Amino acid sequence: MSITQLNETHDQNLQSWVAGANDPASDFPIQNLPLGWFRRRQSVENFRPGVAIGEQIVDLLAARDLLPAHVVAALEHCRDGLNPFLARGNALSSTLRAALSALLRRGSAQQAALSACLVAQADADLGLPCQVGDFSDFFTGIHHATATGKLFRPENPLMPNYKWIPVAYHGRSSSIGVNQYFPRPKGQVKSPGHDTPVFQPSRRLDFELEMGVVIGRGNALGSAIPISEAEEHACGMVLLNDWSARDVQGWESQPLGPFLGKNFATTISPWIVSMEALAPFRLPFSRDANEPQPLPYLESAANRDHGMLDIDLEVLIATPAMRAAGLPPARLARSNYKHAWWTLAQTITHHASNGCNLQSGDLLGTGTLSGPVPADAGSLLELTSGGKSPLTLPNGESRTFLQDGDAVMLRAHCERAGFRRIGFGEARGEVLPAL
Ligand code: MN
């Protein structure tokens, strides 16, 4: 079965006996069923595999007697994250999805048995869903690439390679987390007009609104991944905030990098939304005839037909003053993954095109997914024109870059007539004072 194919688990009329899943505003209806890694809050039990449904989590190992034996066997191999399960490929997660879809449906004969396996999300700590061996961050958001390029090269914002090659850098995996609290990074900064750099806390701390794809089945070293098979290696997607210290990044990245300007923290959302759940939200990939066309290894009929994804994105901020006053987070920008220059399949195929082996749990960031208009940029660097035009928040505060105590939330959802809306939950991170 192709992961872009629709099946009965996508039926918009399916309802769950878990009441919260039927709330139209829920990110986790029975049509979503994302995988995560959790334990009961403040317990000492091992983290374990779970699936989000409404405001609950299905404890998959507690439900082992209700699930297919070969699915349970793979889940039982998961000790430090979902990697062993994800490595088995999308057919296995599809089997789990089909089983849970039936078990969680209104009228299921197993309701009583499965009810005993639910843990409220409010009573759970969510961990990193898998061990991330390697993290690569692409630069597929052409509106971001253009807007940030303009800050430095107004006449020629895009580098000559941009429209030909999916540009990326190798990032740091040890500092990836969910629901992160991290100190403002320190680093070398050289201000214009000064002869020497200084080592100090970053004054230009920023977020980046991105998506990430999690690799399921890997490829052997020395083997490439043809674009026709690329999405068989993607198990699903998460939100990704690629926190960036712009002052550190600017001084150090001449010409290598980014390095310390980015590797101090990267926050992802805790639930992996499967490619199967995303199947109803595919879009064609197209290139204007007057633009460079993808080289043959990045080109396929399937990629043209449905290589792109329609995922609505937003970024919100909650400052300490807003939280103290009980105010809701303020939205800074909205965007959509569909504006990217390259598709997810193209980034996977390009990554392995030299024989580089991708491994289960690897994370590939899309790069900042700014919208087509400046007000919908996915970073403060763009929203404030490089820090020159402060933003005014609804409570009257202003920001150029992030201040201590600021929390940033990324959210995303998919909507299409004839299908149930699904969401990604939240990637939340909070800036602590520098050490
Ligand atoms: Mn980035």
Boltz pocket constraint, residues with backbone or C-beta under 6 A from the ligand:
constraints:
  - pocket:
      binder: B
      contacts: [[A, 137], [A, 138], [A, 208], [A, 210], [A, 242], [A, 365], [A, 367], [A, 368]]
      max_distance: 6.0
